[in-house]
Each structure stands twice: as structure tokens, then as C-alpha cells.
Amino acid sequence: MTVVEALTHALDADRVRVDADARSARRHDYWMVSSLRDRQGRGAPMPACVVRPASVADVQTTVRLCAAHGAALVPFGQGSGVVGGVIAGPETVLLDLGALNRVREIDPVNLTARFDAGVNGLVAEEAVAALGLTIGHWPQSIALSTVGGWIATRASGQFSTAYGNIEDIVYAVEAVLPSGDLVTLGRGPRAAAGPDLRHVMLGSEGTLGVITGVTLSLRRKAAAQAVTAFAAKTMQAGFDFQREIVQTGWRPPVMRQYDERESGRLHADARDCAVIMVHEGPASLVAAEVEAVTTLAAEMGLAPLPPAIVEHWLGHRNHVPGWDQILDRGIVADTVEVSAPWDRIGAVYDAATRSVSEIPGCLAASAHSSHVYRSGLNLYFTFAIRPDAAQDMEAAYFESWRRVMTETAAAGGSLSHHHGIGRIRRDWMETELGATGVTLLQTLKRALDPAGVMNPGVLVPD
Ligand SMILES: Cc1cc2nc3c(=O)[nH]c(=O)nc-3n(C[C@H](O)[C@H](O)[C@H](O)COP(=O)(O)OP(=O)(O)OC[C@H]3O[C@@H](n4cnc5c(N)ncnc54)[C@H](O)[C@@H]3O)c2cc1C
């Protein structure tokens, strides 16, 4: 019996889809290379079947049958991942969590909400918003992604500087391990019960189990909001300004800094290196923070910019052009997010943008920062390359990535901030973790998934 036959036999008939529409729609995620290969007739094949579990028990059955048949199992949230975390093979079982979509419980006293892993991010936010609460996690892809996907990729939201990344917001994780056993990790607001095993699932990218349930901690919606914007003469001047703000103890949820090229794209009134902020909280705190950053900006030589720039960003922040519009013009493009401590971030910015701009056919090499910490911040590079010949597009794409990774590592940065590893970054895992760190990850993978069926080819180097 094949694995598809075994699944069809074990699950309700409508849970296992073998029609071309279902299989074709979930062949890959939003990685540009997969779209490029589709257009060049070299796209990912269809999976053997798509399983849409209706219960945690269905997930356990699927995981056990895949292990028994040695069939690759690829979890799929909504396919908004951008690093090649989902690519089907002809023998692959694609596990689409989309039918596990219940809001299980919202607890307004303890400020927690329990969701099935397949709940769409915006649906989750709207469910708690109806009670005057917020998750405070606003990835640009909030409407395109699932709460389980957020955990699996260690996602970051646009308001992270005050509200944290997903690892700061998650309260408990329920997952089916590759053995088929169910585990729930996280019982209280904090524990000193050995290593925090929730982190085995955070960033696991479908390689260590299937996340089936997620409990997130919530906040009351902010009573007040204000925006500010300033122009820094150089990227370094903007970094110094941001460092002073967070190290003094202020926490604007949104702090973003654009280089000159991206400031021009942000808004007609933005100039130099625009730094924009959204301030939220009790009205007195917001007023004090606005006054403090405005005073600091004047002291540090940054000029005020019109608040309309930030209002415009708030209104348009989730609009992204599709890959087809770019590929149609013979251009490959992508974003690459990294992080670095304060004393290295300027060097990372300079080296990576310079190196990418030297690639033949480079149309853009720019960056902004969007997530700020007491010890440093991220950079979000954008590149666009139009090679002379269409057959060189993929090579130009990989060369751009190689240069950002190499220059970031050489300048002392960390190679990923929030999109994860997938396939595109896997070869740099040793640079990021060291050889012993890679061995530790491989050991964990072998211990949990001895049959090697969970999302092979992703995250863990061979
Ligand atoms: C326009 C756009 C904007 C984006 N903006 C942001 C942003 O602001 N911040 C950010 O962090 N990311 C962003 N992303 C990336 C992406 O949205 C995130 O990585 C998101 O968390 C992926 O969720 P998903 O449900 O779509 O997962 P998928 O893309 O379906 O899967 C991603 C990976 O997680 C695994 N996976 C998914 N669900 C599960 C599960 N239940 N159990 C185990 N493994 C699972 C998959 O196997 C895969 O390896 C953006 C993407 C796009 C296209």
C-alpha cells in the first residue's frame, strides 16, 4: 500500500486531496526562486497528495503513517514563507494546516488566547480586537500567514521594538512530534524547568514536528498613539539616535530607519535617512516619549519631518508588489534581513550595499532597519538585479544573497533576523552556529526524527 492509499484509508475521505488543483496550489511557498523556476518550466513538482487534517488526531495519524512509509512530510501554513521552506517533491505528503482553524479560547483576565495552528494571523488579531485586546504581532504578512507559521519561522512584527518578537509573545506551544506523540510546552507565565522546550518548536520550520496549537499572550489595546519622524544626515547618525532612545529606556513600538534611496521610496516629503516612530501606551507615557525623542533629535542634529510620512506608512505598510510584476521585467529581487550589534551595524550596512551594488545589472541595493534592541538592531536589505540574459537571473539572485551573507558575517553580524533559514540560508548555518552548533542541531533532528521525514532539505545542513 502506498502512503497515499494508507492515508486515504485512515482519514476521512475529504481530508486527502489528490486532485491537481489542490496539489499544484501548494507546491511551494513565496520564495522568489520558486516563482522564477515556475516561469522557466523548471518548477517544483506536485506533491503526492495534500492532507488537510480536521483534528490533532488526524495530524498524529498522518505523521505516523509518513514515518512508517518513509514519506517526506511538509507542513504548510499559508505558504507566505520567503526562504524556500516549502517545496514539494513527487513523493511528498503536503500537510496543509488550514482546516485546523478554531479560535479555541480568549481569556481576558490572564490576557491569553489559544488558537489552532492554522488560524490566519489577521483572523486571530480581529478575534482578540473584538474584546479590546491585541496580540501586538503585526508582520507585514499578517493576512497571509498562520499563527503556527509564526512560531515555525520565529516571525517578527512591525511593532516588535516594544511588544517583542513571536518568542516574547508565545505562551504555550502544542505540537505533534515526528513520533506522533503530542506535547504541550508552556504552563505558566514563566518557568525555570530546565531548557525552555518551546524553543525547540520556535524556528523549527517543519523539521522537528507539526505545531497544532498556539497560546499567545495578549495586551490591552493602547489608549493613545502618536507618530514622529526625523531626518538623519547619515545612516550612522540615525543609528546613534535610535541607540540613544532605546538605551535611555524609551520604547516606541515602531522604530524604522531608511537609507536615502528608501527614504525617497517611502514618501515624497522624506529626505536624508528618515527615522519614523509610532508611540503607543497610556496618554501620559506617549506624551513624555514624544517630548523626549523630539528633544533628543534636536540635540543630536536631526531635523523634524512631517508626521504625514508616518501616517502614510501606517496606511500602506502591508502593500507589496507580487513577484510576477518584477520577473516580467527580467528582474530578480528580494529582501534579506540580518542583525548586528550597534558597533557593527554601520559596517554591515556599508559593506553589503557596496558589494551588491557592484553586481552587473544591479538596479537597487538599499536597506532599512525595523526592529530595535538595547544591544543592536536589524537591517532589511533590498536588492534588484537585471542581468543581460534571462538565463542568468537565478545566478544573479544567488550571487546577491551570497554577498549579503558574506559581508554581514565578515562585518560581525548575524545572518538572519526573522524570515528563517529555509533552503536559501542553509549553507550558511555553520557560519551562524559554528561546526559544533550545527552538530547539536543535527543531533536534535536525528533524535526527534530518526526517519528523516520532516521537511527534508530545510534548515538542518546534511
Ligand atoms: C509580503 C510578505 C511580507 C512578510 N512580512 C513578514 C514580516 O513582517 N515578518 C516576518 O516575520 N515574516 C514576514 N514574511 C514571511 C512569512 O509571512 C512568515 O515567515 C510567516 O511566519 C510564515 O507563515 P505561514 O503560515 O505562511 O507559513 P508557511 O510559509 O506555510 O511555512 C513556513 C515554514 O514553516 C513551516 N510550518 C508552517 N506551519 C507549520 C506548522 N503548523 N507546524 C510546523 N511547521 C510549520 C513550513 O514547513 C515552512 O518551513 C512575509 C512574507 C511575505 C510574502
The ligand as a Tripos MOL2 file, in Angstrom:
@<TRIPOS>MOLECULE
LIG
   53    58     1     0     0
SMALL
NO_CHARGES

@<TRIPOS>ATOM
      1 C1          4.5460   40.0570    1.6530 C.3       1 LIG1
      2 C2          5.2190   39.3250    2.7920 C.ar      1 LIG1
      3 C3          5.5580   40.0150    3.9310 C.ar      1 LIG1
      4 C4          6.1650   39.3530    5.0050 C.ar      1 LIG1
      5 N1          6.4100   40.0470    6.1540 N.ar      1 LIG1
      6 C5          6.9370   39.4150    7.2240 C.ar      1 LIG1
      7 C6          7.1580   40.1150    8.4410 C.ar      1 LIG1
      8 O1          6.8650   41.3090    8.5740 O.2       1 LIG1
      9 N2          7.7020   39.4310    9.4730 N.ar      1 LIG1
     10 C7          8.0150   38.1030    9.3780 C.ar      1 LIG1
     11 O2          8.4860   37.5360   10.3500 O.2       1 LIG1
     12 N3          7.8160   37.4250    8.2260 N.ar      1 LIG1
     13 C8          7.2710   38.0250    7.1630 C.ar      1 LIG1
     14 N4          7.0440   37.3340    5.9950 N.ar      1 LIG1
     15 C9          7.4020   35.9090    5.9110 C.3       1 LIG1
     16 C10         6.2410   34.9380    6.2890 C.3       1 LIG1
     17 O3          4.9980   35.5660    6.2030 O.3       1 LIG1
     18 C11         6.4670   34.3840    7.6770 C.3       1 LIG1
     19 O4          7.6010   33.5670    7.6620 O.3       1 LIG1
     20 C12         5.2680   33.5910    8.2420 C.3       1 LIG1
     21 O5          5.5050   33.3510    9.6040 O.3       1 LIG1
     22 C13         5.0130   32.2720    7.5260 C.3       1 LIG1
     23 O6          3.7360   31.7990    7.9110 O.3       1 LIG1
     24 P1          2.9150   30.7680    7.0220 P.3       1 LIG1
     25 O7          1.7630   30.3230    7.8700 O.co2     1 LIG1
     26 O8          2.5540   31.3470    5.7080 O.co2     1 LIG1
     27 O9          3.9540   29.5890    6.8650 O.3       1 LIG1
     28 P2          4.4220   28.7940    5.5520 P.3       1 LIG1
     29 O10         5.0050   29.7130    4.5690 O.co2     1 LIG1
     30 O11         3.3170   27.9070    5.0960 O.co2     1 LIG1
     31 O12         5.5860   27.8830    6.1790 O.3       1 LIG1
     32 C14         6.7870   28.4560    6.6000 C.3       1 LIG1
     33 C15         7.6660   27.3730    7.2330 C.3       1 LIG1
     34 O13         7.0910   26.9410    8.4620 O.3       1 LIG1
     35 C16         6.6940   25.5660    8.3980 C.3       1 LIG1
     36 N5          5.3700   25.4940    9.0380 N.ar      1 LIG1
     37 C17         4.2840   26.2420    8.7600 C.ar      1 LIG1
     38 N6          3.2770   25.9200    9.5970 N.ar      1 LIG1
     39 C18         3.7550   24.9560   10.4200 C.ar      1 LIG1
     40 C19         3.1920   24.2050   11.4920 C.ar      1 LIG1
     41 N7          1.9220   24.3780   11.8950 N.pl3     1 LIG1
     42 N8          3.9780   23.2950   12.1070 N.ar      1 LIG1
     43 C20         5.2660   23.0970   11.7360 C.ar      1 LIG1
     44 N9          5.8310   23.7730   10.7150 N.ar      1 LIG1
     45 C21         5.0880   24.6880   10.0770 C.ar      1 LIG1
     46 C22         6.7100   25.1920    6.9240 C.3       1 LIG1
     47 O14         7.0180   23.8250    6.7310 O.3       1 LIG1
     48 C23         7.7980   26.1120    6.3900 C.3       1 LIG1
     49 O15         9.0680   25.5640    6.6180 O.3       1 LIG1
     50 C24         6.4600   37.9710    4.9010 C.ar      1 LIG1
     51 C25         6.1150   37.2860    3.7440 C.ar      1 LIG1
     52 C26         5.5080   37.9430    2.6880 C.ar      1 LIG1
     53 C27         5.1370   37.1690    1.4560 C.3       1 LIG1
@<TRIPOS>BOND
     1     1     2 1
     2     2     3 ar
     3     2    52 ar
     4     3     4 ar
     5     4     5 ar
     6     4    50 ar
     7     5     6 ar
     8     6     7 ar
     9     6    13 1
    10     7     8 2
    11     7     9 ar
    12     9    10 ar
    13    10    11 2
    14    10    12 ar
    15    12    13 ar
    16    13    14 ar
    17    14    15 1
    18    14    50 ar
    19    15    16 1
    20    16    17 1
    21    16    18 1
    22    18    19 1
    23    18    20 1
    24    20    21 1
    25    20    22 1
    26    22    23 1
    27    23    24 1
    28    24    25 2
    29    24    26 1
    30    24    27 1
    31    27    28 1
    32    28    29 2
    33    28    30 1
    34    28    31 1
    35    31    32 1
    36    32    33 1
    37    33    34 1
    38    33    48 1
    39    34    35 1
    40    35    36 1
    41    35    46 1
    42    36    37 ar
    43    36    45 ar
    44    37    38 ar
    45    38    39 ar
    46    39    40 ar
    47    39    45 ar
    48    40    41 1
    49    40    42 ar
    50    42    43 ar
    51    43    44 ar
    52    44    45 ar
    53    46    47 1
    54    46    48 1
    55    48    49 1
    56    50    51 ar
    57    51    52 ar
    58    52    53 1
@<TRIPOS>SUBSTRUCTURE
     1 LIG1         1 GROUP 0 **** ****
